[in-house]
Amino acid sequence: MYYRQYNLFFKSQQIAAFSNPIFLYIYRHMKFPSRYRLISLLILLLVLAHNQTPFAEALENNSSEVAQAPIKYIVGKMALIPFASKQKLSIEQSEEALLINERFLTISLYDALISQTSGIGNVEILPLKKSDTEYAKLKSGKPKLYYKDIAIDVGRVLGADSVMIGFVSEYTERGGSEWGIESPSTVTFSVEVLSTKDGRVIWETYFTETQKPLFDNLFEIKKFVKRGGKWISADELAKEGARKAAQRFSEFLMENR
């Protein structure tokens, strides 16, 4: 009688155990001979007590941590921060010239962004005047702070989800006129979109071009015709680059709607 009761109890517990994924996993991976498996399983039943032990709770906690979704970075409300020049460029050109070039490129990119992102619902470009004012204020108050850090602080003050920053690496004016030159214009810059949460890079692009004669690159005949067969200035080249950067950014937004 005692054996029968014990056997029924064991079978009921065995069924419960096999309905539990932890017991099922342990049972299947036992390396003991089959005659010892039932005894081992009974010991596990008594020790683990239907998943209420610290061991089972630890397994459940660990699995829940693994299942956590990664942080999602969004562009959302975005502030365009004025461009900054690389240190090498600041050695080659005067501070006044750098400021003029940075300002022109910033305005060109802002205008292109407003045009390219019109109608896209997952981004809002904040007015340039707001980011300009706040950037100047924070830069003067914290002159030793890095450009990226100031940009993120500006975004946080304005309540933005992200900031777009830009670095100018080269801005060389043509030598000569639009019909004849000694040296062509060259413009190089990079653009990044940073999350104001932690500074993570959400998106980035790069533009560089030195205008070349048509016969040096016949594949760009459309560009040559569009430019009227002229040698364009650095400002005109920068504006083209800004439009390309804004177009790439709008494509990124469309792909991640």
N, C-alpha and C positions, 0 to 999 in steps of 0.2 A: 504493500500500500504506500509506504513511504517512498519507495523507488518510483512508483507511478506518478505520485504527486510531484516529485522532484523532476521527473522526465517531462511532465506537462509544463511545469514552470520554466524549465530550460528551453523547451520548444517555443513557448510564447516569447521569451526574451530573445531567442535566436531570430524570430521573425521581426521583432522590433529592431534588432540590431541591423538586420539586412535592409531595413527600410531607411537606415541612416547612412549617408554617404561616407562618413568618417570610418564607421565600423566595416562597411563594405570594402573600402580601400585597404584597410589594415588586413582584413581576412584574405583578400585576393593576393596580397603581396607577402603572406607568411611563407617562410622557407622551411617550416616544419613538415614532417610526414603527416599524411591526412589523418591518422588516428590521434594525433596530438592537437589537431586544429580546434576541435570542439572544446577541449579542456582549456586551451589558450583563449578561445573566444569567451568562455564563461568568466575567466579571470578579468578580461577586458571589460565585460559587462559590469562586474562588481566594482572595478576601479573607476571607470569613466562615468557610470551611472547616467546613462542616457544623455550625454552631452552637457551635463551640468557642472562638469569639473573645470578647473582653470585651464587645463590643456585644450579642451574643446572650445572654450571661450576665446582662448588665444588664437586658435585656428580661424574662428569666425571673424575676430577682429582683424586678423591679417588679411583675410580674403576681402573684407570690406574696404581696406585701405588700397588694395591693388585695383579694386573696381572703380576708384574715384576718377572722375573725368578730368582731363587736363584743363588748365586755365585757358579760356578762349580770349584771344586778343582781337579787339575790334577797332576800326578806324573811328567810327562815330563822329563825334564833334571834334574837328581838327583845327589847330592853329598853325599857320605858316610863320615860321621864325625867319628873320632876315638872314641872308647868306653870310658866311664868314669865309675868309681867305686862308689858304694854307700858309704856313710860316715861310716856305720858300718864296712864294709870290710876294709876301710882304717885304722881303729883302730887295726884290727886283723893282718894285714900284712904290711910289709915294703913298702915304696914308690917304691922302685926298683922292688919288686915282682909284685906290682900292675901294673906298667907300662909294664912289660913283658907280663903279662896276657892280659891286654887291647890290646896291640899291636898284640898279637897272634890271639885274637878273631876278631879284626878288619880286619886283612889280610885274615883270614879264611872266614869271611862273604863276603868280597869283591870278592874273588875268586869264591865263591858259587853264588853270584849275577851275575857275568859275565857269568857263565856257565848256570844258570837257566833262565836268561832273554834274552839269545841269540835268535834272531829271533822274539822277541816281539816288535812290532813297536811303542808302546805308552810309551816307557821309554828309556832314554839314561843315562847310568852310567858314570859319569865323572871320569877321572883318579884319583886314590887314592892319588897319589903324590901331585896333585894340592890342594886337600882339606886338606891333611896333612900339607902342607906348610902354607896355609892361616890360618888354625886353630891354629897352633903354634904361628904365628905372632899376631893374634888377642888376643889369650889367654895371651900372655906375655904383650901386651899393655893394656889389660883390665882385670887384675887378679881378680877383685871383681865381674865381670859380671857372671851371671848364665850360666851354660853349654848350656842350650837350646837357650838362647839369642845369645851366641857366635856362635852356630851352624847355626842359622838363618842368622846372619850377614855374615858368611862364604858363605852360599848359595847365598846370594844377591850379594856379591862381585864377585862370580864366574858366575853370571848370571843363576843360577839354579832355576827351578820352585819349587823344594822341596829338603829337606835334610833328610837323614836317620841317626838317632842317636841310641845309645845303652847304657844301664846301666847294669853293672855287680853287682849282689847281692851276689853271692857266687862262689868261685873258690877254692875248696879244693882238694888237691892232695891225692891220695890213700896212705894208710900206708902199705907198703909191696911191693911185686913184682907182676908181671902179673899172676903168678901161685898160689900165696898165700898172703892173705892180713890180716891186722888187722882192717883196716877201708877202705871203698870204696871211689872212687872219687865222687865229687858232683859239679855240675855246674848249676848256675841259672843266667839268664839274660833276659832283655826285649829289644824290638826294636820298634821304632816309626818312622813314616814318617810324617814330618811336612811341611806345605805349607810355602814358603818364603813370601807369601803375608801378612799373619797375624798370623802365628804360629799355625794354626788349625791342629789338628791331622787327617791325611788322612787315615792312616792304622797303625795297631800295632799288635804285637804278643809277646808271652812269652814262654820261654823254661826253664824247670828245670828237672833235673834227678840225682838221686843217684843210681849208679849201684847196682843191687841186684843179689843174687844167683839164678840160674835157678829155683830151687824148691820153691822159694818165689813167683815166677810169671811165671807159665807155659805158659801163653798167649804170652810171649815174647821170645819164643824158636827160632824164626827166627833171632831176634836180637842177641841172645846168640851164634847161629851158625855163624852168620856173623862176630862176634867179635872173632871167633876162640876159644870160651870157655875161654877166658882170662879176667883178670881184667884190664881194660884199664885205661890209665892215664887221668888226668883232661884235658890235651890238646886234647887228642883224643875225649873225651866226648864233649868238646867245639866245635870241628870241626864238629862233628855229629849234634850238636845243630845249628850251623851256616848253615849247609846244609838244615836242616828242616825249618829254618826261611826263607831262600832264596826260598825254594820250595813253602811255603805258600804265599810268596810275589808274586811269578810268577803266582800262581793260582788266586790271587786277580787281577793282571793285566789282565789276560785272561778273567776274568768275567766282567771287566769294559772296554773292548776294544771299 
